[in-house]
Amino acid sequence: MISETLYQRCLPILQDQTLDDEDRTEKLEAFIRAETSATGKELEDTVLDALWRFRKANSDDLTTSPG
């Protein structure tokens, strides 16, 4: 699971609208690899956790905002 601190540091990459999903994932993986000692499955799980957490936060914002 990704720490709150690391997730907050990943937000600029996650929020970058100029990146497609593949580029965002690659940049996120490179960033997390550089910031942590994670490799292999641990790195993959951390990247996926960041992506899912960001998507869930954004979908929750959309479903709870007044329409």
Backbone as CSV, one residue per row, in Angstrom:
resi,resn,N_x,N_y,N_z,CA_x,CA_y,CA_z,C_x,C_y,C_z
1,MET,0.844,-1.188,0.000,0.000,0.000,0.000,0.888,1.250,0.000
2,ILE,0.487,2.239,-0.739,1.264,3.465,-0.857,1.039,4.356,0.362
3,SER,2.123,4.950,0.853,1.997,5.839,2.001,1.350,7.161,1.562
4,GLU,0.778,7.850,2.506,0.148,9.140,2.218,1.173,10.135,1.668
5,THR,2.360,10.149,2.253,3.412,11.070,1.819,3.812,10.803,0.378
6,LEU,4.045,9.549,0.049,4.434,9.204,-1.316,3.293,9.488,-2.291
7,TYR,2.074,9.190,-1.896,0.919,9.477,-2.759,0.832,10.977,-3.055
8,GLN,0.996,11.801,-2.048,0.940,13.252,-2.247,2.025,13.710,-3.212
9,ARG,3.194,13.092,-3.142,4.299,13.446,-4.035,4.050,12.942,-5.452
10,CYS,3.198,11.945,-5.612,2.851,11.410,-6.932,1.753,12.224,-7.621
11,LEU,1.035,13.031,-6.879,-0.113,13.750,-7.433,0.185,14.581,-8.684
12,PRO,1.312,15.287,-8.764,1.559,16.032,-10.009,1.577,15.138,-11.254
13,ILE,2.098,13.946,-11.131,2.093,13.002,-12.257,0.677,12.509,-12.504
14,LEU,-0.027,12.143,-11.452,-1.383,11.622,-11.590,-2.340,12.660,-12.171
15,GLN,-2.116,13.923,-11.873,-3.006,14.991,-12.331,-2.616,15.579,-13.674
16,ASP,-1.510,15.131,-14.245,-1.021,15.680,-15.519,-1.926,15.232,-16.670
17,GLN,-2.743,16.153,-17.153,-3.713,15.846,-18.209,-3.064,15.640,-19.574
18,THR,-1.779,16.001,-19.713,-1.103,15.830,-21.001,-0.629,14.394,-21.212
19,LEU,-0.666,13.585,-20.153,-0.205,12.200,-20.247,-1.365,11.254,-20.523
20,ASP,-1.130,10.276,-21.409,-2.128,9.216,-21.548,-1.861,8.186,-20.444
21,ASP,-2.728,7.204,-20.316,-2.615,6.245,-19.211,-1.271,5.518,-19.201
22,GLU,-0.785,5.125,-20.368,0.469,4.382,-20.442,1.653,5.246,-20.009
23,ASP,1.710,6.484,-20.511,2.796,7.389,-20.126,2.729,7.736,-18.645
24,ARG,1.532,7.942,-18.135,1.357,8.263,-16.716,1.870,7.106,-15.860
25,THR,1.531,5.896,-16.248,1.961,4.720,-15.500,3.482,4.592,-15.526
26,GLU,4.091,4.804,-16.691,5.546,4.708,-16.807,6.244,5.773,-15.972
27,LYS,5.752,7.004,-16.016,6.352,8.084,-15.224,6.192,7.810,-13.735
28,LEU,5.020,7.336,-13.366,4.758,7.019,-11.970,5.693,5.910,-11.487
29,GLU,5.861,4.888,-12.305,6.757,3.782,-11.951,8.190,4.283,-11.780
30,ALA,8.665,5.103,-12.702,10.028,5.641,-12.610,10.186,6.508,-11.360
31,PHE,9.177,7.319,-11.068,9.231,8.185,-9.893,9.272,7.358,-8.605
32,ILE,8.390,6.390,-8.499,8.332,5.569,-7.284,9.615,4.751,-7.135
33,ARG,10.148,4.239,-8.227,11.400,3.485,-8.180,12.525,4.374,-7.661
34,ALA,12.564,5.624,-8.105,13.609,6.554,-7.680,13.452,6.977,-6.218
35,GLU,12.208,7.036,-5.748,11.929,7.516,-4.395,11.969,6.424,-3.326
36,THR,11.858,5.184,-3.740,11.804,4.070,-2.782,12.783,2.987,-3.206
37,SER,12.847,1.958,-2.433,13.679,0.806,-2.792,12.840,-0.295,-3.434
38,ALA,11.616,0.030,-3.811,10.692,-0.965,-4.356,11.152,-1.452,-5.733
39,THR,11.022,-2.742,-5.939,11.295,-3.361,-7.235,10.295,-4.485,-7.444
40,GLY,10.196,-4.950,-8.668,9.364,-6.105,-8.975,7.917,-5.937,-8.568
41,LYS,7.400,-6.960,-7.894,5.982,-6.991,-7.490,5.634,-5.847,-6.546
42,GLU,6.544,-5.528,-5.637,6.287,-4.427,-4.690,6.129,-3.099,-5.432
43,LEU,6.984,-2.850,-6.415,6.894,-1.633,-7.218,5.588,-1.619,-8.000
44,GLU,5.268,-2.722,-8.627,4.024,-2.818,-9.402,2.808,-2.568,-8.519
45,ASP,2.785,-3.169,-7.349,1.654,-2.988,-6.429,1.534,-1.542,-5.961
46,THR,2.657,-0.880,-5.722,2.635,0.507,-5.273,2.106,1.421,-6.376
47,VAL,2.550,1.185,-7.606,2.075,1.977,-8.748,0.570,1.784,-8.928
48,LEU,0.125,0.541,-8.905,-1.307,0.263,-9.071,-2.128,0.871,-7.942
49,ASP,-1.608,0.819,-6.728,-2.306,1.402,-5.590,-2.476,2.911,-5.779
50,ALA,-1.419,3.573,-6.243,-1.501,5.023,-6.488,-2.540,5.328,-7.562
51,LEU,-2.517,4.569,-8.653,-3.464,4.796,-9.746,-4.901,4.573,-9.298
52,TRP,-5.157,3.479,-8.588,-6.517,3.180,-8.134,-7.001,4.188,-7.103
53,ARG,-6.100,4.574,-6.219,-6.475,5.560,-5.199,-6.853,6.896,-5.854
54,PHE,-6.085,7.307,-6.847,-6.370,8.551,-7.553,-7.696,8.452,-8.303
55,ARG,-7.918,7.352,-8.996,-9.166,7.177,-9.742,-10.360,7.130,-8.809
56,LYS,-10.222,6.444,-7.693,-11.328,6.364,-6.731,-11.631,7.742,-6.155
57,ALA,-10.609,8.497,-5.810,-10.813,9.841,-5.266,-11.534,10.718,-6.282
58,ASN,-11.164,10.605,-7.539,-11.801,11.411,-8.573,-13.217,10.944,-8.859
59,SER,-13.478,9.659,-8.835,-14.841,9.182,-9.082,-15.744,9.512,-7.902
60,ASP,-15.205,9.477,-6.684,-15.986,9.876,-5.508,-16.348,11.347,-5.583
61,ASP,-15.420,12.180,-6.044,-15.690,13.612,-6.199,-16.819,13.832,-7.186
62,LEU,-16.827,13.069,-8.263,-17.851,13.221,-9.293,-19.223,12.766,-8.817
63,THR,-19.259,11.696,-8.028,-20.542,11.160,-7.587,-21.118,11.909,-6.398
64,THR,-20.280,12.624,-5.634,-20.797,13.323,-4.455,-21.011,14.816,-4.701
65,SER,-20.549,15.317,-5.832,-20.726,16.748,-6.081,-22.170,17.012,-6.528
66,PRO,-22.716,18.153,-6.123,-24.088,18.459,-6.528,-24.185,18.657,-8.024
67,GLY,-25.214,18.148,-8.619,-25.312,18.158,-10.059,-26.368,19.060,-10.527
